Amino acid sequence: MSDRPTLRMVAKEAGVSVATVSYVLSGRHRSHTIKDSTADRVREVASRLGYRRNDAARAIRTGKSDLVLLSLNVLADPWSQAVADAVSAAVRPLNKTALIVADGDWRAVLSNRTPDVIFIDGVSSDPAEIAELEAFAAQGVQIVAFSETLEPRGFDVIRSGAEPRCHLAVEHLLAQHDRVGALTSRRSGFKRFDAYVNTLTAAGKPILDEDIEVFEQHPEGAYRAAMTLLSKPDRPSAVYCTTDFAAIAVVRAAHRLRIDVPRDLAVVGVGNTPEGEHLDPSLSTVGPVGFNETLARIMVGRLTDREGAPGEVFDFPWQLIVRESSRA
């Protein structure tokens, strides 16, 4: 243990004060009094000497865990993957580690450890769950929660305005096709699917059970549902999907069945994920623009200049983004 490099050893080798080394290696925003060349020299010396912070001692001393918790409901969803990638990249320069929790089990994790900030991608309307969220915020946990209904009580709230915009995807398809099918994760109490039903009804179109398939909430389940729908002898010529990963599954199933997209089948998803944008053909979708990068900045703000600030609402209006998968 006596051979372990210390802050004092790094400071001596770099020719700076211990306070300067501590500041540079803390990941905080760089002070105007510390030159870039000095900060680079400190990091080079620390790396050469093999200096590692004593994170356990630091957590006791500062109350910081250096953990950023991401509570994501469906890890296989490209939206979740894009959020994790963006936030991880944004907090890495601050020497923070992103910990991803599956199935939205944020309460169990917070009962055992306290992250420096947490993003929760869905909070139910259960009063007990909301009360627990508010209690954690009152204890000083920095929280960013995704919810269309929550009010910011000591934590930030992300709102998307998604449901009112999903109808744009269905209207876009109806403008070119008489029959529009749907892939959905559920049919009851789901506003994204309600948008499909309501838009078809308003257009005077029948809701046909044979044009609707329900998928399990993972890509394999979506692919199986897509194969079932597209293998029908009298299939719809357009498909609205309640997630991007379901829409991606439809495009892949179409390729498997040698159905040309968009010539023989138009497809639109929901979410505007990077994977959909880079698909061949690129995926038409409804979703926010620049969401992941902005969310990452909000998370970084909670770690730096907005730590402990009152909660705010950040609204991300959704829009229809027409790409190759639904162009006539």
Secondary structure as GFF3:
##gff-version 3
##sequence-region A 1 328
A	DSSP	alpha_helix	7	14	.	.	.	ID=ss1
A	DSSP	alpha_helix	18	25	.	.	.	ID=ss2
A	DSSP	alpha_helix	36	49	.	.	.	ID=ss3
A	DSSP	alpha_helix	55	62	.	.	.	ID=ss4
A	DSSP	beta_strand	67	72	.	.	.	ID=ss5
A	DSSP	alpha_helix	78	91	.	.	.	ID=ss6
A	DSSP	three_ten_helix	92	94	.	.	.	ID=ss7
A	DSSP	beta_strand	97	102	.	.	.	ID=ss8
A	DSSP	alpha_helix	106	110	.	.	.	ID=ss9
A	DSSP	beta_strand	117	120	.	.	.	ID=ss10
A	DSSP	alpha_helix	127	138	.	.	.	ID=ss11
A	DSSP	beta_strand	143	146	.	.	.	ID=ss12
A	DSSP	beta_strand	156	159	.	.	.	ID=ss13
A	DSSP	alpha_helix	163	174	.	.	.	ID=ss14
A	DSSP	beta_strand	180	184	.	.	.	ID=ss15
A	DSSP	alpha_helix	191	202	.	.	.	ID=ss16
A	DSSP	three_ten_helix	209	211	.	.	.	ID=ss17
A	DSSP	beta_strand	212	214	.	.	.	ID=ss18
A	DSSP	alpha_helix	219	230	.	.	.	ID=ss19
A	DSSP	beta_strand	238	241	.	.	.	ID=ss20
A	DSSP	alpha_helix	244	256	.	.	.	ID=ss21
A	DSSP	beta_strand	266	270	.	.	.	ID=ss22
A	DSSP	alpha_helix	274	277	.	.	.	ID=ss23
A	DSSP	beta_strand	284	287	.	.	.	ID=ss24
A	DSSP	alpha_helix	291	303	.	.	.	ID=ss25
A	DSSP	beta_strand	313	315	.	.	.	ID=ss26
A	DSSP	beta_strand	319	321	.	.	.	ID=ss27
A	DSSP	three_ten_helix	324	326	.	.	.	ID=ss28
###
